[in-house]
Amino acid sequence: MLIGCAVGMLTGVALTVLVHARVRPDVVIALVLGIPTVSGLLTVLFSGRRWVTMVGAFILSLAPGWFGALVALQVASGG
């Protein structure tokens, strides 16, 4: 899960640099927290093997890292 948070943090920074479209903050928060959380939980709940559970935990842990990167960038930009 630690690796998932780190990858989420890097993904958040990379996508913030690459995407310059104006999007409402509530939509971004819903997408950043919703999609990895739902897909990770479903993967963990319906997994039949240990490695699938590991992948689900990785996907689930992307959300806090990605959200943390977005919060840090928002604070650094003064917004």
Biopython code that builds the backbone (N, CA, C, O; Angstrom):
import numpy as np
from Bio.PDB.StructureBuilder import StructureBuilder

atoms = [
    (1, "MET", "N", (0.828, -1.187, 0.000)),
    (1, "MET", "CA", (0.000, 0.000, 0.000)),
    (1, "MET", "C", (0.871, 1.249, 0.000)),
    (1, "MET", "O", (0.471, 2.292, -0.518)),
    (2, "LEU", "N", (2.049, 1.143, 0.575)),
    (2, "LEU", "CA", (2.957, 2.283, 0.566)),
    (2, "LEU", "C", (3.388, 2.623, -0.858)),
    (2, "LEU", "O", (3.489, 3.795, -1.221)),
    (3, "ILE", "N", (3.638, 1.610, -1.646)),
    (3, "ILE", "CA", (4.001, 1.833, -3.043)),
    (3, "ILE", "C", (2.834, 2.448, -3.802)),
    (3, "ILE", "O", (3.041, 3.313, -4.654)),
    (4, "GLY", "N", (1.606, 2.014, -3.506)),
    (4, "GLY", "CA", (0.424, 2.579, -4.148)),
    (4, "GLY", "C", (0.257, 4.053, -3.828)),
    (4, "GLY", "O", (-0.101, 4.842, -4.702)),
    (5, "CYS", "N", (0.515, 4.432, -2.576)),
    (5, "CYS", "CA", (0.430, 5.853, -2.220)),
    (5, "CYS", "C", (1.485, 6.674, -2.950)),
    (5, "CYS", "O", (1.214, 7.786, -3.404)),
    (6, "ALA", "N", (2.689, 6.120, -3.061)),
    (6, "ALA", "CA", (3.755, 6.827, -3.775)),
    (6, "ALA", "C", (3.419, 6.969, -5.253)),
    (6, "ALA", "O", (3.624, 8.034, -5.836)),
    (7, "VAL", "N", (2.904, 5.907, -5.863)),
    (7, "VAL", "CA", (2.516, 5.980, -7.272)),
    (7, "VAL", "C", (1.359, 6.959, -7.451)),
    (7, "VAL", "O", (1.319, 7.700, -8.433)),
    (8, "GLY", "N", (0.425, 6.965, -6.513)),
    (8, "GLY", "CA", (-0.676, 7.926, -6.565)),
    (8, "GLY", "C", (-0.191, 9.365, -6.477)),
    (8, "GLY", "O", (-0.697, 10.243, -7.175)),
    (9, "MET", "N", (0.788, 9.600, -5.619)),
    (9, "MET", "CA", (1.364, 10.939, -5.494)),
    (9, "MET", "C", (2.035, 11.360, -6.801)),
    (9, "MET", "O", (1.833, 12.482, -7.264)),
    (10, "LEU", "N", (2.821, 10.483, -7.390)),
    (10, "LEU", "CA", (3.488, 10.799, -8.656)),
    (10, "LEU", "C", (2.485, 10.980, -9.790)),
    (10, "LEU", "O", (2.656, 11.855, -10.639)),
    (11, "THR", "N", (1.448, 10.160, -9.804)),
    (11, "THR", "CA", (0.410, 10.292, -10.825)),
    (11, "THR", "C", (-0.319, 11.615, -10.695)),
    (11, "THR", "O", (-0.605, 12.272, -11.695)),
    (12, "GLY", "N", (-0.620, 12.006, -9.468)),
    (12, "GLY", "CA", (-1.293, 13.287, -9.248)),
    (12, "GLY", "C", (-0.470, 14.468, -9.730)),
    (12, "GLY", "O", (-0.998, 15.383, -10.362)),
    (13, "VAL", "N", (0.809, 14.451, -9.437)),
    (13, "VAL", "CA", (1.685, 15.540, -9.881)),
    (13, "VAL", "C", (1.819, 15.528, -11.404)),
    (13, "VAL", "O", (1.752, 16.581, -12.038)),
    (14, "ALA", "N", (2.006, 14.351, -11.991)),
    (14, "ALA", "CA", (2.183, 14.264, -13.441)),
    (14, "ALA", "C", (0.929, 14.714, -14.188)),
    (14, "ALA", "O", (1.023, 15.451, -15.169)),
    (15, "LEU", "N", (-0.227, 14.280, -13.734)),
    (15, "LEU", "CA", (-1.457, 14.664, -14.429)),
    (15, "LEU", "C", (-1.798, 16.135, -14.217)),
    (15, "LEU", "O", (-2.407, 16.760, -15.085)),
    (16, "THR", "N", (-1.416, 16.687, -13.083)),
    (16, "THR", "CA", (-1.645, 18.115, -12.860)),
    (16, "THR", "C", (-0.777, 18.940, -13.803)),
    (16, "THR", "O", (-1.207, 19.991, -14.279)),
    (17, "VAL", "N", (0.428, 18.479, -14.074)),
    (17, "VAL", "CA", (1.312, 19.184, -14.990)),
    (17, "VAL", "C", (0.828, 19.032, -16.437)),
    (17, "VAL", "O", (0.921, 19.971, -17.226)),
    (18, "LEU", "N", (0.316, 17.859, -16.777)),
    (18, "LEU", "CA", (-0.081, 17.592, -18.157)),
    (18, "LEU", "C", (-1.450, 18.167, -18.531)),
    (18, "LEU", "O", (-1.637, 18.612, -19.664)),
    (19, "VAL", "N", (-2.400, 18.166, -17.607)),
    (19, "VAL", "CA", (-3.771, 18.590, -17.904)),
    (19, "VAL", "C", (-3.951, 20.036, -17.474)),
    (19, "VAL", "O", (-3.740, 20.378, -16.310)),
    (20, "HIS", "N", (-4.343, 20.884, -18.420)),
    (20, "HIS", "CA", (-4.523, 22.299, -18.125)),
    (20, "HIS", "C", (-5.977, 22.742, -18.264)),
    (20, "HIS", "O", (-6.250, 23.942, -18.285)),
    (21, "ALA", "N", (-6.890, 21.824, -18.359)),
    (21, "ALA", "CA", (-8.308, 22.160, -18.509)),
    (21, "ALA", "C", (-8.890, 22.605, -17.171)),
    (21, "ALA", "O", (-8.476, 22.134, -16.112)),
    (22, "ARG", "N", (-9.835, 23.499, -17.234)),
    (22, "ARG", "CA", (-10.527, 23.955, -16.034)),
    (22, "ARG", "C", (-11.601, 22.934, -15.680)),
    (22, "ARG", "O", (-12.487, 22.646, -16.485)),
    (23, "VAL", "N", (-11.513, 22.395, -14.482)),
    (23, "VAL", "CA", (-12.484, 21.423, -13.996)),
    (23, "VAL", "C", (-12.874, 21.838, -12.585)),
    (23, "VAL", "O", (-12.042, 22.302, -11.806)),
    (24, "ARG", "N", (-14.150, 21.663, -12.271)),
    (24, "ARG", "CA", (-14.613, 22.027, -10.932)),
    (24, "ARG", "C", (-13.922, 21.157, -9.891)),
    (24, "ARG", "O", (-13.743, 19.958, -10.107)),
    (25, "PRO", "N", (-13.532, 21.748, -8.765)),
    (25, "PRO", "CA", (-12.803, 20.981, -7.741)),
    (25, "PRO", "C", (-13.596, 19.810, -7.175)),
    (25, "PRO", "O", (-13.014, 18.771, -6.861)),
    (26, "ASP", "N", (-14.912, 19.955, -7.037)),
    (26, "ASP", "CA", (-15.690, 18.848, -6.485)),
    (26, "ASP", "C", (-15.726, 17.658, -7.446)),
    (26, "ASP", "O", (-15.778, 16.509, -7.008)),
    (27, "VAL", "N", (-15.700, 17.924, -8.729)),
    (27, "VAL", "CA", (-15.662, 16.840, -9.716)),
    (27, "VAL", "C", (-14.311, 16.132, -9.659)),
    (27, "VAL", "O", (-14.246, 14.906, -9.739)),
    (28, "VAL", "N", (-13.244, 16.898, -9.523)),
    (28, "VAL", "CA", (-11.905, 16.308, -9.450)),
    (28, "VAL", "C", (-11.777, 15.443, -8.202)),
    (28, "VAL", "O", (-11.247, 14.334, -8.267)),
    (29, "ILE", "N", (-12.258, 15.941, -7.069)),
    (29, "ILE", "CA", (-12.185, 15.169, -5.827)),
    (29, "ILE", "C", (-12.998, 13.883, -5.955)),
    (29, "ILE", "O", (-12.556, 12.821, -5.519)),
    (30, "ALA", "N", (-14.178, 13.977, -6.549)),
    (30, "ALA", "CA", (-15.010, 12.784, -6.726)),
    (30, "ALA", "C", (-14.320, 11.763, -7.625)),
    (30, "ALA", "O", (-14.369, 10.565, -7.346)),
    (31, "LEU", "N", (-13.681, 12.218, -8.698)),
    (31, "LEU", "CA", (-12.998, 11.293, -9.605)),
    (31, "LEU", "C", (-11.743, 10.702, -8.977)),
    (31, "LEU", "O", (-11.487, 9.503, -9.093)),
    (32, "VAL", "N", (-10.960, 11.551, -8.311)),
    (32, "VAL", "CA", (-9.693, 11.099, -7.738)),
    (32, "VAL", "C", (-9.923, 10.132, -6.581)),
    (32, "VAL", "O", (-9.187, 9.156, -6.439)),
    (33, "LEU", "N", (-10.910, 10.384, -5.773)),
    (33, "LEU", "CA", (-11.177, 9.493, -4.648)),
    (33, "LEU", "C", (-12.145, 8.373, -5.000)),
    (33, "LEU", "O", (-12.043, 7.277, -4.448)),
    (34, "GLY", "N", (-13.074, 8.624, -5.898)),
    (34, "GLY", "CA", (-14.120, 7.658, -6.188)),
    (34, "GLY", "C", (-13.688, 6.490, -7.035)),
    (34, "GLY", "O", (-13.938, 5.338, -6.680)),
    (35, "ILE", "N", (-13.043, 6.769, -8.154)),
    (35, "ILE", "CA", (-12.706, 5.702, -9.103)),
    (35, "ILE", "C", (-11.714, 4.684, -8.508)),
    (35, "ILE", "O", (-11.986, 3.484, -8.568)),
    (36, "PRO", "N", (-10.577, 5.116, -7.937)),
    (36, "PRO", "CA", (-9.683, 4.101, -7.357)),
    (36, "PRO", "C", (-10.285, 3.384, -6.149)),
    (36, "PRO", "O", (-10.040, 2.195, -5.947)),
    (37, "THR", "N", (-11.065, 4.099, -5.350)),
    (37, "THR", "CA", (-11.644, 3.474, -4.169)),
    (37, "THR", "C", (-12.648, 2.393, -4.548)),
    (37, "THR", "O", (-12.595, 1.280, -4.025)),
    (38, "VAL", "N", (-13.550, 2.716, -5.447)),
    (38, "VAL", "CA", (-14.565, 1.740, -5.848)),
    (38, "VAL", "C", (-13.931, 0.554, -6.574)),
    (38, "VAL", "O", (-14.256, -0.596, -6.282)),
    (39, "SER", "N", (-13.036, 0.827, -7.510)),
    (39, "SER", "CA", (-12.430, -0.284, -8.250)),
    (39, "SER", "C", (-11.534, -1.138, -7.346)),
    (39, "SER", "O", (-11.511, -2.361, -7.482)),
    (40, "GLY", "N", (-10.806, -0.514, -6.435)),
    (40, "GLY", "CA", (-9.966, -1.277, -5.504)),
    (40, "GLY", "C", (-10.779, -2.115, -4.538)),
    (40, "GLY", "O", (-10.441, -3.271, -4.283)),
    (41, "LEU", "N", (-11.858, -1.541, -3.992)),
    (41, "LEU", "CA", (-12.702, -2.295, -3.073)),
    (41, "LEU", "C", (-13.377, -3.474, -3.763)),
    (41, "LEU", "O", (-13.452, -4.568, -3.205)),
    (42, "LEU", "N", (-13.864, -3.247, -4.973)),
    (42, "LEU", "CA", (-14.492, -4.347, -5.706)),
    (42, "LEU", "C", (-13.483, -5.444, -6.034)),
    (42, "LEU", "O", (-13.817, -6.628, -5.992)),
    (43, "THR", "N", (-12.267, -5.059, -6.354)),
    (43, "THR", "CA", (-11.231, -6.047, -6.642)),
    (43, "THR", "C", (-10.897, -6.865, -5.402)),
    (43, "THR", "O", (-10.741, -8.084, -5.480)),
    (44, "VAL", "N", (-10.786, -6.191, -4.254)),
    (44, "VAL", "CA", (-10.486, -6.907, -3.013)),
    (44, "VAL", "C", (-11.649, -7.809, -2.611)),
    (44, "VAL", "O", (-11.434, -8.946, -2.191)),
    (45, "LEU", "N", (-12.867, -7.315, -2.735)),
    (45, "LEU", "CA", (-14.026, -8.094, -2.302)),
    (45, "LEU", "C", (-14.250, -9.339, -3.155)),
    (45, "LEU", "O", (-14.641, -10.382, -2.631)),
    (46, "PHE", "N", (-14.012, -9.246, -4.442)),
    (46, "PHE", "CA", (-14.289, -10.361, -5.333)),
    (46, "PHE", "C", (-13.047, -11.122, -5.774)),
    (46, "PHE", "O", (-13.092, -11.871, -6.750)),
    (47, "SER", "N", (-11.949, -10.938, -5.068)),
    (47, "SER", "CA", (-10.721, -11.628, -5.453)),
    (47, "SER", "C", (-10.759, -13.066, -4.953)),
    (47, "SER", "O", (-11.292, -13.362, -3.884)),
    (48, "GLY", "N", (-10.193, -13.922, -5.735)),
    (48, "GLY", "CA", (-10.118, -15.319, -5.362)),
    (48, "GLY", "C", (-8.698, -15.772, -5.079)),
    (48, "GLY", "O", (-8.477, -16.864, -4.555)),
    (49, "ARG", "N", (-7.750, -14.942, -5.424)),
    (49, "ARG", "CA", (-6.341, -15.276, -5.223)),
    (49, "ARG", "C", (-5.655, -14.143, -4.463)),
    (49, "ARG", "O", (-6.130, -13.007, -4.433)),
    (50, "ARG", "N", (-4.537, -14.486, -3.858)),
    (50, "ARG", "CA", (-3.824, -13.491, -3.051)),
    (50, "ARG", "C", (-3.265, -12.355, -3.884)),
    (50, "ARG", "O", (-3.287, -11.204, -3.448)),
    (51, "TRP", "N", (-2.771, -12.649, -5.060)),
    (51, "TRP", "CA", (-2.170, -11.586, -5.873)),
    (51, "TRP", "C", (-3.232, -10.617, -6.373)),
    (51, "TRP", "O", (-2.939, -9.439, -6.576)),
    (52, "VAL", "N", (-4.467, -11.090, -6.577)),
    (52, "VAL", "CA", (-5.545, -10.188, -6.986)),
    (52, "VAL", "C", (-5.912, -9.265, -5.822)),
    (52, "VAL", "O", (-6.222, -8.092, -6.030)),
    (53, "THR", "N", (-5.876, -9.793, -4.608)),
    (53, "THR", "CA", (-6.104, -8.958, -3.426)),
    (53, "THR", "C", (-5.023, -7.893, -3.312)),
    (53, "THR", "O", (-5.310, -6.750, -2.957)),
    (54, "MET", "N", (-3.785, -8.263, -3.610)),
    (54, "MET", "CA", (-2.683, -7.301, -3.575)),
    (54, "MET", "C", (-2.879, -6.196, -4.603)),
    (54, "MET", "O", (-2.635, -5.024, -4.314)),
    (55, "VAL", "N", (-3.315, -6.559, -5.789)),
    (55, "VAL", "CA", (-3.575, -5.559, -6.828)),
    (55, "VAL", "C", (-4.713, -4.636, -6.394)),
    (55, "VAL", "O", (-4.649, -3.427, -6.616)),
    (56, "GLY", "N", (-5.748, -5.198, -5.780)),
    (56, "GLY", "CA", (-6.855, -4.386, -5.284)),
    (56, "GLY", "C", (-6.408, -3.413, -4.200)),
    (56, "GLY", "O", (-6.839, -2.260, -4.187)),
    (57, "ALA", "N", (-5.552, -3.864, -3.296)),
    (57, "ALA", "CA", (-5.021, -2.976, -2.255)),
    (57, "ALA", "C", (-4.165, -1.874, -2.867)),
    (57, "ALA", "O", (-4.191, -0.734, -2.402)),
    (58, "PHE", "N", (-3.408, -2.210, -3.908)),
    (58, "PHE", "CA", (-2.605, -1.208, -4.605)),
    (58, "PHE", "C", (-3.497, -0.146, -5.241)),
    (58, "PHE", "O", (-3.245, 1.051, -5.105)),
    (59, "ILE", "N", (-4.543, -0.595, -5.938)),
    (59, "ILE", "CA", (-5.464, 0.348, -6.583)),
    (59, "ILE", "C", (-6.172, 1.206, -5.535)),
    (59, "ILE", "O", (-6.363, 2.407, -5.729)),
    (60, "LEU", "N", (-6.554, 0.585, -4.436)),
    (60, "LEU", "CA", (-7.230, 1.300, -3.356)),
    (60, "LEU", "C", (-6.325, 2.356, -2.735)),
    (60, "LEU", "O", (-6.795, 3.424, -2.345)),
    (61, "SER", "N", (-5.041, 2.068, -2.642)),
    (61, "SER", "CA", (-4.124, 3.018, -2.013)),
    (61, "SER", "C", (-3.665, 4.128, -2.957)),
    (61, "SER", "O", (-2.948, 5.032, -2.527)),
    (62, "LEU", "N", (-4.054, 4.083, -4.220)),
    (62, "LEU", "CA", (-3.731, 5.187, -5.127)),
    (62, "LEU", "C", (-4.469, 6.468, -4.733)),
    (62, "LEU", "O", (-3.928, 7.565, -4.879)),
    (63, "ALA", "N", (-5.686, 6.334, -4.241)),
    (63, "ALA", "CA", (-6.538, 7.491, -3.963)),
    (63, "ALA", "C", (-5.941, 8.448, -2.924)),
    (63, "ALA", "O", (-5.896, 9.648, -3.196)),
    (64, "PRO", "N", (-5.479, 7.991, -1.748)),
    (64, "PRO", "CA", (-4.919, 8.954, -0.789)),
    (64, "PRO", "C", (-3.669, 9.660, -1.298)),
    (64, "PRO", "O", (-3.480, 10.849, -1.039)),
    (65, "GLY", "N", (-2.812, 8.937, -2.021)),
    (65, "GLY", "CA", (-1.606, 9.569, -2.559)),
    (65, "GLY", "C", (-1.932, 10.620, -3.595)),
    (65, "GLY", "O", (-1.357, 11.709, -3.588)),
    (66, "TRP", "N", (-2.852, 10.299, -4.485)),
    (66, "TRP", "CA", (-3.260, 11.227, -5.530)),
    (66, "TRP", "C", (-3.937, 12.452, -4.918)),
    (66, "TRP", "O", (-3.667, 13.583, -5.322)),
    (67, "PHE", "N", (-4.809, 12.225, -3.950)),
    (67, "PHE", "CA", (-5.492, 13.325, -3.284)),
    (67, "PHE", "C", (-4.493, 14.190, -2.522)),
    (67, "PHE", "O", (-4.608, 15.416, -2.522)),
    (68, "GLY", "N", (-3.519, 13.563, -1.875)),
    (68, "GLY", "CA", (-2.489, 14.323, -1.163)),
    (68, "GLY", "C", (-1.673, 15.199, -2.096)),
    (68, "GLY", "O", (-1.318, 16.322, -1.739)),
    (69, "ALA", "N", (-1.374, 14.703, -3.276)),
    (69, "ALA", "CA", (-0.634, 15.506, -4.253)),
    (69, "ALA", "C", (-1.455, 16.704, -4.700)),
    (69, "ALA", "O", (-0.929, 17.811, -4.815)),
    (70, "LEU", "N", (-2.738, 16.491, -4.951)),
    (70, "LEU", "CA", (-3.587, 17.610, -5.368)),
    (70, "LEU", "C", (-3.728, 18.653, -4.267)),
    (70, "LEU", "O", (-3.730, 19.853, -4.544)),
    (71, "VAL", "N", (-3.846, 18.206, -3.030)),
    (71, "VAL", "CA", (-3.936, 19.147, -1.906)),
    (71, "VAL", "C", (-2.635, 19.918, -1.761)),
    (71, "VAL", "O", (-2.656, 21.134, -1.571)),
    (72, "ALA", "N", (-1.502, 19.227, -1.846)),
    (72, "ALA", "CA", (-0.211, 19.900, -1.716)),
    (72, "ALA", "C", (0.006, 20.929, -2.821)),
    (72, "ALA", "O", (0.531, 22.013, -2.568)),
    (73, "LEU", "N", (-0.396, 20.594, -4.036)),
    (73, "LEU", "CA", (-0.248, 21.544, -5.140)),
    (73, "LEU", "C", (-1.188, 22.740, -4.986)),
    (73, "LEU", "O", (-0.833, 23.861, -5.350)),
    (74, "GLN", "N", (-2.379, 22.504, -4.450)),
    (74, "GLN", "CA", (-3.304, 23.596, -4.214)),
    (74, "GLN", "C", (-2.781, 24.541, -3.137)),
    (74, "GLN", "O", (-2.889, 25.760, -3.271)),
    (75, "VAL", "N", (-2.216, 23.982, -2.072)),
    (75, "VAL", "CA", (-1.653, 24.801, -1.000)),
    (75, "VAL", "C", (-0.435, 25.577, -1.498)),
    (75, "VAL", "O", (-0.265, 26.749, -1.161)),
    (76, "ALA", "N", (0.408, 24.929, -2.295)),
    (76, "ALA", "CA", (1.609, 25.598, -2.800)),
    (76, "ALA", "C", (1.273, 26.717, -3.773)),
    (76, "ALA", "O", (2.012, 27.697, -3.873)),
    (77, "SER", "N", (0.167, 26.578, -4.487)),
    (77, "SER", "CA", (-0.195, 27.617, -5.452)),
    (77, "SER", "C", (-0.951, 28.769, -4.790)),
    (77, "SER", "O", (-1.242, 29.771, -5.443)),
    (78, "GLY", "N", (-1.267, 28.639, -3.524)),
    (78, "GLY", "CA", (-1.934, 29.728, -2.817)),
    (78, "GLY", "C", (-3.431, 29.791, -3.051)),
    (78, "GLY", "O", (-4.041, 30.828, -2.792)),
    (79, "GLY", "N", (-4.034, 28.735, -3.523)),
    (79, "GLY", "CA", (-5.459, 28.729, -3.840)),
    (79, "GLY", "C", (-6.218, 28.047, -2.844)),
    (79, "GLY", "O", (-7.440, 27.949, -2.957)),
]
sb = StructureBuilder()
sb.init_structure("model")
sb.init_model(0)
sb.init_chain("A")
sb.init_seg("    ")
for serial, (resi, resn, name, xyz) in enumerate(atoms, 1):
    if name == "N":
        sb.init_residue(resn, " ", resi, " ")
    sb.init_atom(name, np.array(xyz, "f"), 0.0, 1.0, " ", f" {name:<3s}", serial, name[0])
structure = sb.get_structure()
